[in-house]
Amino acid sequence: MFDKRKDPRKKLMAFTPVYTLKPKTLLGYLEDLTIHGARVVGDVPLEADKLVTLMIEIPKDTVSLPPEAFTIQARVARASQDDAHYENLGFQFVEPTEAQVAVLEAVIQRYEFHRVTQ
């Protein structure tokens, strides 16, 4: 299968809840992240191509991150259920601002899972 991502996925080592706003609903937890999008695993199904506002609860132990909740517009690029019946939701961020991209880059830098290669 052809991978359309512009950046490689970054697995994160932080427990990071992701919500939709209006109404505020816990979608699940951040699985991986790029500056262009994210994958969330949880219990709430969404339809592909739906536009949503995501609120990502970024851990507050990083000085360079703003104290308020991180929100960003996103489109559901993929939606499927895995063998364990969890929803796997792929989001594409819609026109992120420079400030949003800076926050995403800081999160990726701080929390990326660095694999040890031998």
Rosetta blueprint (number, residue, H / E / L):
1 M L
2 F L
3 D L
4 K L
5 R L
6 K L
7 D L
8 P L
9 R L
10 K E
11 K E
12 L E
13 M L
14 A L
15 F L
16 T L
17 P E
18 V E
19 Y E
20 T E
21 L L
22 K L
23 P L
24 K L
25 T E
26 L E
27 L E
28 G E
29 Y E
30 L E
31 E E
32 D E
33 L E
34 T L
35 I L
36 H L
37 G E
38 A E
39 R E
40 V E
41 V E
42 G E
43 D L
44 V L
45 P L
46 L L
47 E L
48 A L
49 D L
50 K L
51 L E
52 V E
53 T E
54 L E
55 M E
56 I E
57 E L
58 I L
59 P L
60 K L
61 D L
62 T L
63 V L
64 S L
65 L L
66 P L
67 P L
68 E L
69 A L
70 F E
71 T E
72 I E
73 Q E
74 A E
75 R E
76 V E
77 A E
78 R E
79 A E
80 S E
81 Q E
82 D L
83 D L
84 A L
85 H L
86 Y L
87 E E
88 N E
89 L E
90 G E
91 F E
92 Q E
93 F E
94 V L
95 E L
96 P L
97 T L
98 E H
99 A H
100 Q H
101 V H
102 A H
103 V H
104 L H
105 E H
106 A H
107 V H
108 I H
109 Q H
110 R H
111 Y H
112 E E
113 F L
114 H L
115 R L
116 V L
117 T L
118 Q L
